[in-house]
């Protein structure tokens, strides 16, 4: 760049009226420089910015041979090749197949018609025979004229009619080239001294700032675009759900601990230790540390008693409770493990129980086979209300209010079974795109066997419901495969372009 710049300034030094054209200048520089016209243009614009030179644009149009035109200029036109082949065959001539074999089908296709049009050949039965003793390959001649002429003038070497014919055959193409004429500018010097762009500490220390020439500041320029992250579609739906639940008076539970003990994940929920969900093929157990450090001692004893002997109208499960199984660490299979801890704290807070509404939206883990609708990890949305004398009607009303706010107005409930809720209900919503009812969540009232060991008053009831975050997000963004939404195969472009999530 500096070498080109030096060459430009040196060229203009011969006289105040000296000038050069960027294109001509780029062609005249020695080949070892490896200089392109664009590089000379860049230097010229840089010098013009500091007023070392002035520039004026110079646009010209010229003709350039296409790849086919270059071949014909060297080897001859298709019609000339066809005539030569037919002439070489003598008086018998060639039929169409023999001609194609001699010159190629593509050459014969174009050349044969042009030969007939120029009356170089005629038909004698099935044979094509020559009707002239010699020809002039005008197309090849014209192309070589264009090729040998200067680009600035090659548009005038042929009549416009001939250029029209060559362009029609796609043998030449019109090209526009913009170059610049350069002359001295008001700040011209033989050697360019670059202006400083920054005011530095070193300039202050040495006093050099007093004699340093600085570039003018452009206060109207637009700064570089600041990059930033993008919210994943799941996070957009999560933010909308959080806003809705908080508007309904719910407080968010702390769910940032993914590793739980079997005690909080299963035992406090009155889920028997023989339940299939507690097997390794359904749950991810932790090897190190394999067991939890501690659990609330008195509460632990009450949970054990409920499992083994029962209480609050229940006979329990009548088996020997194993402390080793209760202390096993695992990746939580549901955020209900956190709900259990919050209810225990609520029952044992200073001043006694007060009604409360809790919700959580966070990740859970299950050892499942992955497919288009299932992953080993997903997000669970959970809400619960703890208050006196709640009923199934309160549960249905709360669920309907929540789902109405996220745009699902048609709901159905189906009786179901859960180890820690009774009664339990599956929630179905009408899918307007699929035109059918689909399961969207689960719900129920926590069993007395779960609540009694916590120390909650007898007439306190807890209603709860849960759903995945992925399913409503897939419906909202019209995503058919969950692996296109969540995981290492997700396209970043989709995350960047995902619209803002809104629920009416």
Order of alpha helices (4+ residues) and beta strands (2+ residues): alpha-beta-alpha-alpha-beta-alpha-alpha-beta-alpha-alpha-beta-beta-alpha-alpha-beta-alpha-alpha-beta-beta-alpha-alpha-alpha-beta-alpha-beta-beta-alpha-beta-beta-beta-alpha-beta-alpha-alpha
